[in-house]
Amino acid sequence: MRQCVNARRNLHTFFTKNLRFIAVSGSMGASKGAAPGKLLKNRVKIRFFGTFAVIDSNGRDLTPKGKKARGIVALLAETTTMRRGRRWLEAMLWSDRAPSQASGSLRQSLSELRSAFGETVDILHSDRGDVWLNAEAVDTDIDPNSPLREPGRAFLEGFDVRDEAFEQWLSEARSRYDGTARVPAAPAAARPLQNVVTIRSAVSEIGSVTENVVGRVLADTVARGIEQNFSAARYVSASRNDPDLVPDLEIRCDTANDGGRAVAFIRVEEGASGRVLFSEHLTVPGTSADLLQSDAIHGIVNAASAQVPARLASHIDLHRPEAAAMGFSSLARRQLKRLDGEGLAEANENFQRAYEVDSNGVFLAWRAFVRMAQLVEAVDGDAQGWRDEVDQLASDALNLSGGNSLAVALVALTRFMLEDDLRPAAELAKTALSQNTNSLFARQTLALAHSAVGDAEKAYAMSSSCRTAAANDELSHLWDLYHALVCIGAGRLDEARATSHSSAAKSPTFIAPRRQLVALCAHSGDFDDAKAHLTALEKLEGGFTIDRYLNDPEYPNLTLRNAGLLDPVRKIKD
């Protein structure tokens, strides 16, 4: 197997010949219904009034035996679109289970459904986010005028799925359709979501209409950035939900115009106590509307996303799976700062623990990223096994959390660093950026890609913005390193040296910036500093030699080699 750490070999040549840079065509998903003009061969009838049943066009009974499998069909077919989210189905049918168990149970019940439907299985579809029936192939007796409706029969007679959430839905549905519920139930939407961190964007009561709208937008932008890191649900206000619901997090943003300047004050509070977990202010020239166009927003969103989970994890009940996962994930991110063999191994283990208690695909994306770092840093281990694991983790992450911009961006950067065909990685980065314009991982991936195709100034501008936005991030040493690579491509060697020094100072055991510094210091004539970094590499990197650094095409210094920066190092050897 070729060395994974040198997967970017001939990067410039590949891009120049093959990539017409990052034009993502169409939407990411295929059509969810039947293909246009396709004749629907299989149809089914689903009976709700009386004994629940699923019957095919030949009169065969396809009703699944399992109660939860029947519950899935009922929950889907009762809606006009016949589509529900996976998370919603899990919350309705397995509300007493941890997310990982609920996800597994849903997959098992879907498998049971496919087996029960037999030749008619093409009416059932699912993807990483939703489960749905082909509404064009399903007839029900929900409509009072439906010829399938049996007079005098009650809605879902004798239907028994033992879950408190489902029973509440069923009670409300019976009240709506035939009044057979013993006690009128509250709408299902009023029920607090389980196994998620609840986030509410508070509505400002001061300022003009424009200032209030801008404040709401900024608060929601921060909320969206935070929720990418763990299992969460956003609320606009309390009015549409349980009035007694106290959110875990409340995001507040007040804006004002002051003499030709616009000011925003953003804070994130713990919902129950009001304890401030994060606060920041922003001032830009112009009016409140100009706040929305400020690049400084990227930094605030990134800082809040990095700091709030760690601070909140110490204040909420860790018996909640989403809270425990938040704690493990925050610990893993701190361990990533070391970027040595031990730190990476510990980070991988804690991201795995996070996933075990809360099956959110973002934790799998982080694990793929960590494995990539182990390969790039040449950590001793099963390189082939890790490479295979990266592919599986990345695929599973996208299947579970393809709508999570952080998960998508992490996979994009991971694939960019390891794969020869970089078009899929570039397209994923574009997708992540369309999902969240504040995604720094997506922006940095695109900056590296722009650098690879020779668009040095565009790459530099984008990378500079990322580095500035991530200045207070616990992973800022990574942003320094990536920016140094972009600077080398742009011929800004003094800045590349400075940012490499910054990266090495923040993470003394991080090998990659030392590799850059050997060549950059030698290029500037500072051979003493270059020798010092060579000595550091000999201590940090097993099997390191200057001959390997200069002559081994598999050694991970391709950017330096392509830029002609290795020649000055030969003077040290000579």
N, C-alpha and C positions, 0 to 999 in steps of 0.2 A: 504494500500500500504506500502511495506517495505520502510524504509528510503533510499532515493536515495543516501544520503551521505555515506551510508555504502555498496554501491554496490560492493565494492572490497572484501567483506567478503569471507574468505576461499580462497583467491587469490592463495596462494602458493599451496594449495591442488588441486585446479582446474587445474592449469598449470601442476603440476607434473603428474596428472592422464590423462589429456586430450589433452594437447598441445604439439605437436612435433614441436619445436619452429620455428614459422614464416617461413615456406617454402611456398612461394606463387607459385602455379603451373599455368603454361600457361599464356596467356594474359588475361587482364581484360575483354575484350569485346568478344561478340559472333561473329560468322561469319556474315559479312554484306551482303552477297549475298544469293542466294538460297542454300538450303542444298545440299551437294553432292548427285548426283543421283536422286534428286527430280524432278519429271515431272512437268513442268510449265503449269498449266491448263489455266491460264489467260494471254493473251497477248494483247498489245495495239499498235496502230499506232498513231504516233504524226506527224502531217503535219505542216511544217514551211512555205513552199512555197505556196502562195495563202492565203486563209483564215485559220488562225490557228485552228486546231481541234485535239481532242483526240478521237479515235475511237476504240472500243473493237473488239475482234475477231468475234463477231456476227453482226458487223456493227452498233452497238448502239453508239450514240454520247455522250461521257462522258465529253465534254469540260465544265469546270466550268464557271459559269456566272460572277463571280467577276474578275475584271481586274487584281488585285494583285495576285489572285490565279492562273490566266493564266500566269502571269509573272513568278511565281515560277516554273511552269512546263517548260516554255520556257528556263529559266536560267539553270535548271537542265538538260534537255534533249539535250541542245545544246553542252554540253561537252561530251568528250569520256567516262569519268567515270560516268557521270550523278550524280555527287555528288558535293554539295557546303556546305560551312560552314554556320551555322546559322547567325553569325555576318555579313558575307559577304552578305547574302540575305537581312538582315535587312538594311544594308548600301545601297544596290542597289534599294530597293523598298520603304523604309521609311527613306530616308536620312535626311529629315527635322524634324524628331521626336527624342525625348529623347530616350535613350536605353531601358528604361522600357516600354515605349509606343510601340516602334518598336518590342520588344520581344512579347508583348501581341498581336500586330497586326499579327505577323508571326504565332503565335499559332492559332489565329482565322482563318487565311487563310488556314492553314494546316487542320484544322477541316472541313472547307468548301470543300477542295480537297477530303478528305476521304469520305465525304458524296456524292460528285459528282461521285467518282469512283465506289461506290457501291460494287458489288461482285468482282471487280477488285482491291480493295483497297490494296491487298497484294503486289502491285508493288511499293507502296510508303512507305518509312521508314524514321525514324528520331531517333536521340538520343540527348544527351545533347550538342553535338558539331556540328553535321552535319544533313543535310537532303539529301536523295538520292532516286533515282528510281532504281528498279532492272533492270540493263542494259540487262540482259538475256531475259527479257520479253517485251522489248520495241523496236519497229522498227521506224525509222524516215526517212525523205527524205533529210537529210543533205548531204549524199553522192550523188554527181552528177549522179552516175549510179544507184541510187535507183529506183526500179520500182514504188515507191510511188510518185516520183517527177512528177509534172505536168509541161510540157514544157511551157515556156513563162511566168510563174508566178514569182512574186517577193517575196523576203524574208519577211515574216510576214506583208503581205499587210494589211494596216489599223489598225495595232496593236497599241493600245494607252494605255499606263500606265503612268499616270502623276507623274513622278518623274524625277528630273534632272539627277540623277545618272543612272537610267534605260534608259533614252533617249540617254545618251552618249553611253552606252553599245549597244543599238539598232542601233545607227548610225554607230558605228564601225563595228558591225556585218554585216549590209547591205553593207558597203563598201567591206567587205571581201568576201561576198557570191555573190552579184550581182551588186555592184557598184551603188546602188540606193540612197546612202546617198547624201544629198545636199552639205555638207561640210565634208571632211575627218576628222574623230575624232581621238583624241589621244587615245592610248591603255588605257583600263580601269585601268590597273595596275599603270599608271602614276598619277592617281587621288589620292590626299591625303585622307587617311582614316578619316572618321568623328567620333566624339565622342570617340576618343582614344588619349592617350598621346603618342606622337611619340618619339621614342628613337633611336638614331643612334650611332653605335660603330665606332668611327673615326679610320682611318687607319694611323698608325705611318709611318713617312717618314724618320726615322733615325734608325741606327743600322743594324745588319746583318739580313739575311732572317729568321734565327731561332728566333732572338730576336723579329722581327716584328710579326711572327706567334704566339709566346707566348703572346705578347702584345694583339693581336687580340682576342685570346682565353680568356685571363683574362678580357678584356673589355666586351666581350660578356657574360661571366659568371656573372659579376656585373649587366649587363643590364637585364639578365634573372631573377636575384634575385629581382631587383627593379620592374619589370613588373608584378610580382606575386601579388603586393599589390593593383593594380587598373587596369582599362581597358587601355591597352597599345599595341602598335605595334612596333616591332623592325625593323630597317633598317641596313643593312650592310654598305651601302654607298649611296651617292646621285645619282650615275650613272644610276640606274635602275628605279628611280622614278622622280617625277617632279623636275627639277633642281632648281626651285624657292622654293621648300619646305624647310623651316627652322624647324628642329626638336625641340621639347620642351626640350629634354635632349640630350646631347652628352657625350658619355663615352670615355675617352681617357686613354690609358695605354702605357707607354714607359718602356722598359726593357733594361738592360745592364749587361754585365759581368765585374766584377771588382776584379781582383786578387783572384780568387777562390771563389768569392761570386757573387750571382745574386741579382740584385736590380730591383724592380718594383715600378713605381710611377703611381698611379691610381687617376684620378679625374673625377668628374661629373660636367658638366657645363650646365648652362641654354643656350639653343640653340641660342636665339635671341641676348642676351647681352654678352654671354661668362662669366657671373658671376659664380664663383666657388661655388657650393652647397656642395661639399664633396671632400676631398682629403686625401690620405693615401699612405704611402710607405711601402714596404716590402723588407726585406733582408734575404736571406737564403744561407747556404753554398752550393757550387756547381755551376752549370750552369743555364742558363735561363730556360731550360726544367724542372729543379727541382722546380721552382716556382709553377708549376701546381700541384705538389704533396704535397704542404705545407698545413698543417691544418690551418695556419693563414688566408688562403683564406676564410674559413668559416666566420671568424670574420669580414673581410673586406666586404664581401657580406652582412652579417647580418647588419653591421653598416650602410652601404649605403642604404639598404632596409628600415631601420628604420628612417634614418635622411633625406633622399632626399625628400620623399613625403611631409613631413611637411614644408620643406624649399621651395619647388617648389610651393606649394599651395598658398603661399603668394606673388608669382610673376606672376602668369598667370590668365587669365580672368575666374573668378568664375561663369560667365554665362555659361561657357562650363560645361555640366553635369559631365563629367569625372573629371574635376578640382574641382567642388563643392563636389563630392563624395570623392575625395582625402582629401579635407579639413575636412569633417566630420569624415572620418576614422582616420586621424591623431589625431584629438581631442579626439576621443573615445579611442585610444590607450594610450594617456596620462592619461585619466580618469581611465583606468584599473590599473594604478599604485597604486591607493588607495585600491582597492579590498575590500571596505566596501560596505554596502548596497546602499548608495547614489551614490558612484562612479560607481558601477556596473550598477545601473539603468540608469545613465547618459550615460555610454558607450553603453549600449544596444540601447538607444534612438538614439544616433548619428550614430551607425552602421546601424540602420533602415533608418535614413535619407539618408545615403550614398547609400543604396540600392534603395531607392525611386527615386533618381535622376539618378542612373546608375545601372541597374539590373545585377550586377556582383555577381556571386555566392560566391565569397570570403567574401563579407560582411555578407551573411547569415551564412557562416561558423564561422565568428567572433561572430555573435549573438548566435549561438549554444554554442560556447565556454563560452561566458558570462553567459548564462543561467546555464551551468554546474557549473561555479564558484559560482553562487548564491545558487545552491543546495548544493554544497560541504561546502560552508561557512555558511549554515543554515540561509540565509537571510529570514526575514519574507516575506511571499508571498504565492501564490498558487503553492505549490510544485508539485502536480499532474499535474496541467495545464502546469507548466514549463517543467516538464519531457516529457509530450506529445509534447510540442513545440520544445524541443531539437530534438526529433526524426524527426519531419517534417522539421525543418530548416536544419538538417544534410543531409537529403535525397534530399531536394531541392538544397542545395549547390553542392552536387555531380552531380546532374542532369545538373545544369547550368555550373559548372566549374570543371568537373572531370579531366581536363587536367592541372589545376592550382595546383602546388605542395603545396602551402601554404594552399589553401582551403582543399585539401585532408588531409594534416597533421593536421590541426586544428580539422577536424572531427575525425581523428584517436585518437588524445589525448582526445577529449571530450568523445568519446565512451569508451576509456580505463578507464577513471575515473568513469564512471557511469554504465557500463554493466558487468554482470557476465561472459558472454561468450566473452572472450577477443581475440579470434582468428580473427574475422573480423577486429577489431581495429589494431591488429598487422600486418595483411595483408595490410590494408590501409596505414600504416606507411611505409611499404616496397615499396608500389606503389609510395608514395610521394617521397621517397628517390631515386627511379629509375628515377623519373621525374626531380629531382633536388638534386644532391648529397650534396648541401649546405643547405638543409632544416633542420634548427635546431629543429623545432617542431617535425619533423619526427624522427630525431636522438634521441631526448629526450624521445619520446614515446617508441622507441625501447630500450633505456637504462632502462626505468622503467620496461619494459616487461622482459628483461634479468634478472633484479634484482628479479622479481617475480618467475622466474623458478630456481633461485639459482645460476645463472652464474654471481656471484658478481663482479669478476675482469673485465669481459667484459663490464658489466653495468657501473662500475666505470670509466673505460677508456673512454667510449663513453660520459658519463655524464660530466666528467671533461672537455672534449673537447668542449662540448656545453656551459658550464659555462664560459670557457675562451673566446670563440667566442662571447658570449653575454655580455661581461663585460661592454660595453658602451651602452647597450640597455636600453631603458626606462622601459622594462619589466624584467630587470636583477634580480629583487627580486623573480620573478617566477622561473628563472633558479637556483637561490640559494636554493629555497625550494625543487625543484625536486632533486637537487644534494644532499641535506641533507637526503632525503628519500633513495636515492641510497646508501649513505654512511652508513646509519643505517643498511641496508641489507648487506653491506660489512664488518660490524663490525668496521668501522672507526668512532667511536663515537666522538672523539675530533674534527675531521673535520666536522662532522655533526652539532656539537654545534656551531662551528665557522661560518658555512654557514647559519645556522638558525638565528644567531645573525645578520649577514649581511642582510638577507632578512627582518628581523623585523626593522632594522635601516633604510633601504631604504623606507619601507612602514609601518609606525607606526600603521596604523589601520588594517593591514593584520593579521588576526587571526591565520591562519595555522602555521606559524613559532613559535608563542607563545606556541602552543600546544606541538610542538617538544621540545621547550626549557625547559618547566616545567620538563619533564622526563629526558632530557639530563643533565640538571644542577643538578638534584637530584642524578642521577647516578654517577656524578663526585664528589659528596659530597658537592656541593655548594648549600646548602639549602636556604640561603638568596636570592640568585639569582632566585632559583626555586619559592620561595614565591612571589618574585616581579612579575614574569611572571603570576603566579596564580591571583594576584591582577589585573594585566592588562587584563587577560581573563574575570574576573568578570565585568570589565567596558565595554569591547568591545563586549562580547557575551551575548545576552539576555538569561536568564534562566540558566546560567552556575553555576555549583556547583562542588566541588571536588569529591563528591560521584558519580555524573554523569560521570565525567572524568575517574574515576577508575572502575566503575562497570556497566555502561550502555553499552551493546554490540553494540548499535546503534550509539554511539558517534564516530565521525570520527578520531580515533587514532589507527586504526587497525595495522599499521606498528609498532607502539610502543608496542602495546599489544603482537603482535607475536614475537617481539624481547625480551620480558621479561623486558621491561624498565619501566613498571608501578609500580613494586614492591617498588623501592626506594621512590616513591612519597607517599606511604602509611605511611612512617615515618613522613612526614610532617603532615598528617592528625592525626596520633596518637600523 
